[in-house]
Every structure is written in structure tokens, then in C-alpha cells.
Amino acid sequence: MLASKSAVSRTASFRWLALVVLLTGCDGCGHAAVEPGGETPRPEGSSSSTAIIEGVIRLAPESATPAYPENPMVPPAGRPEPPDTCADPQQRDRSPLQPTADRALNGVLVALHDFSTVPPVEPVTREMTITDCRLSPRLVVATRGDTLRLTNETEYPFLPDFGTGVMQALLHGTAREVELGQGGVRTLQCGFAAPCGRAEIVTMYHSLHAVSDEAGRFRITGVPAGEELRISAWHPLVQEASETLTLRGGETRTVEIVVSAAEITAPAPVEPTDGPAEDNPDTLF
């Protein structure tokens, strides 16, 4: 996977690399199946050897709302404007993490680390769309082996950059699938033609992860019990925060993780490519 294209501060860069290193989440993970619980009823998703973690992500009271230094819906020099049928660039394009009245934060990755075993999972397809000229959702978290399927629901031929070295026009109503075969972080945007916003794609080596919903809440089932684990909250716009905990078999633990906005600097300007997109050998139409 490719790292994000945004230039970040040294501190934010260190946290980004630390996340990539910890994508495995465990030390010598095995893949033994989780045995079902005994006769005592257990909460859904748990057994005598597993537990559940649920909770909320909040933005620190003193922190400003996280935002990219530039609006990803504003085209760079030499690039076309989005079509008139789409909404103009908005503040939410710059600030995808919007705190609620009680500072709960949506769209943040929550992941577990430092466990020894995880149950096996079947690969799934993670759906994304280009709707109103914008990538949605803005953060996709997958497990290695999953497939990312991007469908263009806008009547405009966008050129999503999957980091494979070749960009192919995605026409209205068509989809492209990419297998997520390696762990890592990449930024998905559209090149040459009109911008389609920005989305982060994170591929983990295990399935013990979640993304906070519009109310800032998350839930992770099948958590190994009896081990000291670390749970972290991450997004390129926030400083990674974590805490350590040990759960009993069948337990449901509620946690609250508080994050602050990260310092991110604007990327260096990129010179526009000479000639139309069709003159570029790495662009397929």
C-alpha cells in the first residue's frame, strides 16, 4: 500500500509510520478458531475466551476541529472544475471529522494491538462510491484479502488514482475493483480530470478494528480475553491516542478515547502536466 500523499509534520509522520508498523496488531498471531462458550449465556459476539469492546471517540475540549490544510474539492492549477451538477466545495470537504454537540467524533479508525491470537475471517467487499463528485465514505478500513469496489454515481468520467501506476477513467454507472493484498495506508483521490475529494484506505492484517459512526460510537467483537491489549484511535487528521486494558471472557467493556487534532502542513505545489490527460501514457480511456 502507498502512504498518504499529504505532507505532514514530523510528529504526525512518526505516528503514521507507527500505525503502519502495528497493522499486524499481534505478536506471532495464530489463527485458531474461537471455541463457543459453555451453558452460561454470553453477550452476542463473545465466548468464554473472547470479549467485546465498545465505546465512543471524543475530540478533546481544547482541540480545534481537525481539517486538511487545503480543500480537496478545489482543483489545482491546470485541472478542470467539478461539473455544475455537483455541490460547490464545502467546509466539510476539508473537515470530514465533524464533532457532535458532546464532542463525539465520526470516521475514526479504532484498532486493537498486542494480542496473540485472532479468529480467521472470510474476505469481504468494501463498497465506495463517487457521489456528488465526492468519494464516500471518507475512511475505509479493511482486512488484508478484502476487495475495494469503487462505483461512479456521478455523470462525469473521473480518474481515481489507486496507486497502481495506471489511471483508468471510471464512467458513470461503472465500477472498478482492487484487491487489498497488503497492509498499509493509502490516500485515494482523482487525478488529471476534476477532483473527487479525498478518502483514506487502511488495510489491516487482522479483523479487530472498527470505524466510529456519526455518533462517535464503535464496537469490536471477538476480542481475545485474558491478555493485556492496546486499543488505539487513529485518523490522519488526529494525533493517535490509545490505552491498555485486559478483558475477561464474555465481558463487554466500554471505553472512551479522547483525541486531538494533528498538525498537518500543506503539500508542496505540483506543476500541472503539459497537455490534456489523454497525452499522458499512464492514463487509460
Order of alpha helices (4+ residues) and beta strands (2+ residues): alpha-beta-beta-alpha-beta-beta-beta-beta-beta-beta-beta-beta-beta-beta-beta-beta-beta-beta-beta-beta-beta
